[in-house]
Amino acid sequence: MAQSSAFNLMMQASQRRFHRRASFCVSLALIALCILTPVPVRCQDQGTSLRGEILFSGLDALPWGSRVHIYLEDLTEASVGAALIVTERTVITQGEQIPILFTLPLSGVPIYRDHAYQICADIVIDMRPAFSCKEGTSFSGNRLPKYVKLILERRY
């Protein structure tokens, strides 16, 4: 009987040590996960958006039915290519003159501090790409621009 209670005490002590070590390892893993995972800077304000204007040459006004496509890309993963974050399509129903003003809403979009982003635009006329960004406006996640000017080049 004395041996069995001594054995039980020894097993309980061993189990306690195991549980302490296991909980310590799990805590370390959770801390490492929290440190290594980038924390997004969410646009807190429901009205947060990127505002700007689109400029192009060759036409005074866009024809009826032209489409302006504005998009935000995450450029951080260069090996994978740019990841599309936000896109906004605007159908021009009447001939709109330059500059074309736009607002790209960012409410609820995760913007990471350590990522690089680019905003671009394309214009499609008669179902053909007519104008596009050669280079968009780039910025880092910790400095969102207040106003963006996108200069598009003719594609055809």
N, C-alpha and C positions, 0 to 999 in steps of 0.2 A: 504494500500500500504506500509506503514511504517513497519507493522508487517511482511509482506511477505519478504521485503528486509532484515530485522533483522533475520528472520528465515533462509533465504538463506545464510547470512554471518555466522550464527551459524553452519549450515550444512557443509559449506565449511571448516570452522575451524576444525570441527569434522573429516571430511574426510582427511584433511591434517595430523592431529594427527594419525589417523588410518594408513595412508600410511607410515608415518615415523616409526611407531612401527612395521608395517609389514616388511618394508625394513630392519630395524634393526634386526628383528628375522631371516630373510632370510640370512643376512650377518653373523650372529652368527652361523647359521646352516652350511653355506659354510665353515667358518673358522674351525669349529669342524670337518667337513668331511675331510678337508685338513690335519688337525693335526692327526686324527685317522687313515687315510689311509696310509699304508706303501709305501714309495717311492722306486721304484726299482732302483738299480744301474745298468744301462744298460752298456753292454760292448761296449764302444764307438768305439774302433778300429775294423775294419772289420776283421782283422786277429786274434782277440782275441779267444783263445781256451785253453782247458786243454790238456796238453801233458803228456805222461807217457809211462810206459812199463808194460807188463803183464808177470808174472813169474808163473810157475807151475812145478811140478815134476812128473815123471813117463813116460814121452815121451821126446825124443830128438827133435822131430819135429812133427808138426801137419800133419795128412793125407790130401790128396787132397780133397777139398770140405768142409773142416771144416769151421764152422762159429764162429766168435768172435763177441759178442754183448756187447757193452760198453754203460752204461747209467748213467745219473745223476738224483738223486732223491732229492726232498725237504722233509726233515724230520720234519718240524716244526709242522704240524698238526698230532700229534701222535694218536689222537682219530680216525682220518680218515684213517690213514696209509700213507705210503710214496707216494708222488705224483711224477710221472715221468715227468721230465722237458725236457731232451734232450736224444735222443737215436741215436746211430750210429752203423750200421751193416757193418761188413767187411767180405767178403767171401774170404777165403784163397784158392787160385787156385792151388798153389804148396806147397809142404811141407815147412812150415816156421818154423825156429828154434827159440828157446827162447833166449832172451826175445823178445816178440812181441811188437813193438812200435806202439803207437796210437796217434791220435789227435782228440779231440772232439770239434767241432766248437761251439762257444757260441755267435756268432754275432746275435744281436737282441733278445737274451734270457734275460728275466727279472731276475736279481739276486738281492734279497732283503737283505739289510744289517743285519737285525735282524733274518734272517732265518738260519737254519742249513741244510747243504747239504751233500750228500754222493755220491761218484762215485764208481761204481761196474762194474764187467764184468762177462760174462759167455762164455764158449766154448761148442759148440755142435758138436759132431762127429757122423756121420752116423745117423743123425736126433735124437740123444739121448743126453741129457745134460751130458757132461763129466767132466767139471770143473766149479766151481763157487766160488764167494767170500763168505767166511764165514762172514767176516766183511769188508766192503768197507772202503775207505779213507774218513773220515769226515772232514768238514771244515765249517766255518761260512761265510756268504755272504760278510762280509767286508774284508775277507782275502782269496782270491783265491790262491790256491797253484800253484807254477810255474811248478812243475814236480811231477808226482804221480807214485808210484810203487804199483801195485795191485798183491797180491799173491793169486793164486787160489788153491783150494783144489779139489782133485779127488772126483767125486760123485758116481762112480760105481767101 
